[in-house]
Amino acid sequence: MRGVAVGTKDLDEYARLVGEEKINEIRRLAEPLRGARVLHVNATAYGGGVAEILHNLVPLMADVGLEALWYVLEAEDPAFFDVTKRIHNALQGMPLDLSDQMRDLFLATDRANAAALPEVDFVIAHDPQAVALRHFADDGASWAWRCHIDLTDAYTPVWSFLRPYVEEHSAAIFTMPQFAQPDLSIDHLVFSAPSIDPFTEKNGPLAADEARAIVAAFRFDPARPLLVQVSRFDPWKDPSGVIDAYRRVKAEVPDVQLALLGSLADDDPEGKELLARTIAHAADDRDIRCLTDLDGVRDREVNAFQRSASVVIQKSLREGFGLVVAEALWKGIPVVGGAVGGIPLQVVDGETGFLVRTVDECADRCLRLLRDVDLRVRMGAAGHERVRQEFLITRDLRDHLRLFADLRAARTTAPTAGARPT
Ligand code: UDP
């Protein structure tokens, strides 16, 4: 396990976006927790939504007086990440025969990492990669497991393998009630959606001119309509489906362009292969470009593409939450998103964008938006307000502080603390 260095943040700056009252509530909740040591553990420091959140949440926890740490798992055998990716896929519904060898590697890696845990008061273990740490940890901390995955159609045998490890935690955090498996027995069940930070390089203000110049530097014409999807190259994000939808749009709006942006995350071995397949699917269409961090697409570039998009697409087939949806809505861009997982929390159909189930629907809604600038502006404004109310990092911070207070109270007051509910 190794620590991740994060920057610093000042909670007070957020008051002008969310109001003084919310900031005061956070400070009130944080006061009794001052000095508490909190550790987040996940699989990667870069790429994907969890890393994105922790880069922002950890410094804010420190700003309100907690001793906040972030560690990432290390794996002696890199095949660990193949196994956990398959477990991730199985939790999203893909059948998987989890062999004894895979189980052993998974558990051995968590056991080795657990041996390096620092002494803390609270641990938040993120996603399946870190779920068995608690089993091997010999400490006095209160543990919560935060699941960022869309579990609506979890493959039962794999969930059944993980469930006992989840149940060793004091709390489980899911993005929405639909993801909590009915057979899960745990003291604290928390529903809390992920969040974005409005002050990062990715989400902060960026002048329209500058955004256009960045997009133009990647050989897109800022004067022509632009569809954008920002996602890891992952089958659940359906990049080929996005290309198919774009082609139907292009039949009616010939000057439309498509940008598929995707970072290649450290813990995502499938990414390169799917990128190659996506490029092949785009064939020789010069108005489609797939760009990654290796092309120089970083936070500022993501910001520029999201702001310059006519429509942002997130045509996922499964989606835990989809931070990219919140990122686009925050920038006032309507989103056409798959009607799956956490996307409908953000895309209110017909208000902040459109929810779609097929390539045809995706193309149809993109066309409607491309042809109606007023609709785009109206939906973009509604989307921005929805994110301001529900999905900014301050709400996430508040939810964590409430959980820590509950966990502490359960330990100190309840004689049955640690027992399973009846
Ligand atoms: N992301 C990025 N560059 C890319 C692709 C994605 O910075 O080329 C970021 C994206 O902006 C978002 C996160 O990675 O902040 C993806 O989170 P999301 O919840 O949408 O999906 P996940 O990857 O966790 O499934």
Boltz pocket constraint, residues with backbone or C-beta under 6 A from the ligand:
constraints:
  - pocket:
      binder: B
      contacts: [[A, 47], [A, 48], [A, 49], [A, 50], [A, 52], [A, 202], [A, 230], [A, 231], [A, 232], [A, 261], [A, 262], [A, 263], [A, 264], [A, 291], [A, 292], [A, 293], [A, 297], [A, 298], [A, 299], [A, 302], [A, 321], [A, 322], [A, 323], [A, 324], [A, 325], [A, 327]]
      max_distance: 6.0
